[in-house]
């Protein structure tokens, strides 16, 4: 994952200085999409393991919001 983030950042810096070729733009889009998907999955897993502790001591899992 770190290599992916490093490459995304490298392409971003290059885009801001000299610009990107069409292949690099496509690579940048692909890497960003993959990164977003990983972040979404991790967030979903984290939220799935989150519990709320009520004042009376009850513990409840977070309810899932609809798709």
BAFI-3210 file (N, C-alpha, C; in Angstrom, 3 decimals, decimal comma, padded with zeros to 6 digits):
// residues 67
n [1|2|3|4|5|6|7|8|9|10|11|12|13|14|15|16|17|18|19|20|21|22|23|24|25|26|27|28|29|30|31|32|33|34|35|36|37|38|39|40|41|42|43|44|45|46|47|48|49|50|51|52|53|54|55|56|57|58|59|60|61|62|63|64|65|66|67]
n.u [000,824|001,955|003,762|001,998|000,766|003,004|003,570|001,230|001,518|003,899|003,119|001,241|002,849|004,396|002,400|001,700|004,005|005,392|003,445|001,391|001,609|-000,753|-000,816|000,215|-001,744|-003,880|-002,836|-002,636|-005,346|-006,270|-004,740|-005,647|-008,369|-008,172|-007,006|-009,026|-011,028|-009,852|-009,685|-012,411|-013,283|-011,766|-012,781|-015,419|-015,076|-013,992|-016,131|-017,984|-017,059|-017,431|-018,761|-021,414|-021,598|-024,104|-025,570|-026,702|-025,113|-025,463|-024,256|-024,091|-023,915|-023,064|-025,780|-026,410|-026,423|-028,704|-028,361]
n.v [-001,185|001,208|001,696|002,195|004,571|006,227|006,319|007,548|010,065|010,874|011,070|013,099|015,306|015,528|016,139|018,708|020,126|019,537|018,284|015,510|012,540|010,893|008,162|008,229|009,743|007,957|005,881|007,215|007,707|005,059|004,124|005,865|005,170|002,486|002,921|004,400|002,429|000,544|002,066|002,482|-000,179|-000,809|001,092|000,250|-002,259|-001,436|000,067|-001,947|-003,368|-001,736|-000,739|000,613|001,903|002,118|004,391|002,786|000,597|-001,312|-002,798|-002,172|-003,084|-000,933|000,116|-000,977|001,122|001,559|000,233]
n.w [000,000|000,741|-001,321|-003,383|-002,526|-002,472|-005,222|-006,191|-005,009|-006,210|-008,915|-008,624|-007,857|-010,165|-012,006|-011,179|-011,779|-014,394|-015,860|-017,029|-019,037|-021,216|-020,566|-017,972|-016,707|-016,861|-015,307|-012,864|-012,292|-012,069|-009,870|-007,858|-007,759|-006,908|-004,399|-003,078|-002,965|-001,254|001,093|001,591|002,069|004,358|006,153|006,310|007,521|009,979|011,051|011,228|013,359|015,476|018,590|020,561|023,741|025,984|028,436|030,432|030,424|028,465|025,476|022,061|018,652|015,912|013,930|010,581|007,767|005,104|001,785]
ca.u [000,000|002,836|004,302|000,899|000,616|004,194|003,417|000,178|002,111|004,884|002,375|000,632|003,890|004,760|001,271|001,746|005,198|005,593|002,284|001,399|001,218|-002,052|-000,615|000,383|-003,062|-004,654|-002,254|-003,011|-006,765|-006,378|-004,186|-006,556|-009,575|-007,819|-006,796|-010,345|-011,722|-009,228|-010,097|-013,834|-013,385|-011,234|-013,731|-016,566|-014,679|-013,871|-017,466|-018,648|-016,559|-017,617|-019,923|-021,822|-021,948|-025,182|-025,396|-027,101|-024,125|-025,689|-023,367|-024,771|-023,171|-023,654|-026,697|-025,992|-027,280|-029,132|-027,800]
ca.v [000,000|002,364|001,939|002,781|005,962|006,940|006,547|008,550|011,353|011,196|011,523|014,394|016,335|015,697|016,811|020,119|020,789|019,428|017,675|014,060|011,970|010,209|006,903|008,560|010,148|006,727|005,196|007,987|007,443|003,666|004,035|006,568|004,362|001,345|003,423|004,717|001,175|-000,028|002,885|002,190|-001,511|-000,731|001,848|-000,611|-003,252|-000,748|000,393|-003,216|-003,842|-000,673|-000,902|001,771|001,541|002,975|004,769|001,694|-000,476|-002,166|-002,575|-002,485|-002,813|000,130|-000,408|-000,730|002,021|000,879|000,385]
ca.w [000,000|000,821|-002,668|-004,161|-002,081|-002,955|-006,662|-006,347|-004,657|-007,245|-010,094|-008,286|-007,936|-011,567|-012,646|-010,816|-012,306|-015,845|-016,511|-017,188|-020,321|-021,137|-019,834|-016,565|-016,214|-016,685|-014,152|-011,684|-012,032|-011,619|-008,519|-006,943|-007,607|-006,067|-003,052|-002,513|-002,685|-000,061|002,237|001,856|002,678|005,721|006,964|006,526|008,519|011,265|011,545|011,541|014,650|016,460|019,466|021,350|025,109|026,468|029,848|031,337|030,324|027,293|024,340|020,795|017,421|015,103|012,899|009,190|007,001|003,883|000,443]
c.u [000,872|003,421|003,253|000,742|001,802|004,060|002,331|000,754|003,127|004,187|001,718|001,662|004,295|003,661|001,332|002,944|005,259|004,402|002,474|001,057|-000,138|-001,932|-000,496|-000,940|-003,930|-004,151|-002,669|-004,470|-006,952|-005,890|-005,102|-007,827|-009,321|-007,667|-008,122|-011,098|-011,164|-009,663|-011,554|-013,999|-012,894|-012,192|-014,954|-016,261|-014,574|-015,242|-018,245|-018,225|-016,723|-018,876|-020,167|-022,160|-022,935|-024,944|-025,766|-026,160|-024,322|-024,706|-024,082|-023,826|-023,844|-024,615|-026,171|-026,980|-027,496|-028,322|-028,949]
c.v [001,253|002,718|002,613|004,260|006,792|007,273|007,593|009,937|011,812|011,737|012,877|015,512|016,598|016,446|018,311|020,852|020,734|018,847|016,182|013,677|011,293|008,899|007,174|009,016|008,921|005,946|005,890|007,709|006,034|003,528|004,710|005,772|003,159|001,786|003,731|003,446|000,515|000,737|002,600|000,838|-001,481|000,009|000,995|-001,675|-002,622|-000,453|-000,865|-003,773|-002,809|-000,934|000,405|001,261|002,577|003,312|003,658|000,491|-001,413|-001,805|-003,034|-002,221|-001,662|-000,477|-000,073|000,192|001,388|001,189|000,430]
c.w [000,000|-000,550|-003,546|-003,804|-002,560|-004,434|-006,933|-006,082|-005,698|-008,499|-009,836|-008,412|-009,383|-012,318|-012,386|-011,425|-013,828|-016,580|-016,697|-018,622|-020,141|-020,367|-018,339|-015,948|-015,943|-015,469|-012,859|-011,310|-011,468|-010,179|-007,502|-006,698|-006,707|-004,612|-002,362|-002,121|-001,420|001,181|002,592|002,554|004,118|006,644|007,287|007,583|009,903|011,866|011,925|012,886|015,759|017,278|020,214|022,747|025,630|027,951|030,834|031,239|029,144|026,199|023,077|019,639|016,689|014,088|011,512|008,536|005,637|002,651|-000,513]
res [x|x|x|x|x|x|x|x|x|x|x|x|x|x|x|x|x|x|x|x|x|x|x|x|x|x|x|x|x|x|x|x|x|x|x|x|x|x|x|x|x|x|x|x|x|x|x|x|x|x|x|x|x|x|x|x|x|x|x|x|x|x|x|x|x|x|x]
***
